Amino acid sequence: MINQVTLVGRLTENPEMRFTSEEKGVVNITVALNRFGRSGRSDSEADFIPCVVWGKQAENTVEYCRKGTLVGIKGELQTRNYVNREDKKVYVTEVLVDKIRFLSKNKEGKKDDLEMTVEASN
């Protein structure tokens, strides 16, 4: 079985760090991807893909990325569920990020091309 996702898109908001009860850093980001209309016209649509970044990669994402930053992501799909406040089961499908590359230009106009690799312990 293969579970591999590769995305290139822009962040929809500024990333914010959270910490688990074990004090492990995590960032939930949403990546906007353009999709051209199925009719072949030039109009495009967008998909918004939720992604989860852990550990040192999460810290770097918060430090170097802002809303609109172009990122390349490699990871795998995961589906999880939880019971919300109304006692209804909610299913979430998201990308668990293995690698993230920051593709936007930095403040000095130089291309940021940092690649962060997650440790196998995630």
TAGICOR-V797717 format. One line per field, one symbol per residue. ss: DSSP state (~ for helix, > for strand, _ for the rest). psi: psi as a letter, one per 20 degrees, with the letter a starting at -180 (. if undefined). burial: + if it has 24 or more other C-alpha atoms within 12 Angstrom, else -. A space follows every 50 residues. Layout:
ss = ???
psi = ???
burial = ???
This chain:
ss = ____>>>>>>>_____>>>_____>>>>>>>>>>>>_______>>>>>>> >>>>~~~~~~~~~~_____>>>>>>>>>>>>>>_____>>>>>>>>>>>> >>__>_____>__>>>>_____
psi = qpnpppqoaqpirpqpprqrhjkpqqppqppppqpqqhjiriqqrqqoop qppqchhgghghgiqrpippqpppbqqqprqrpahjkpppppprpopgqp poirqahjjqpplppppqqii.
burial = -----+++++++--+++-------+++++++++---------------++ ++++++++++++-+++-++++++++++----------------+++++++ ++++---------+-+++----
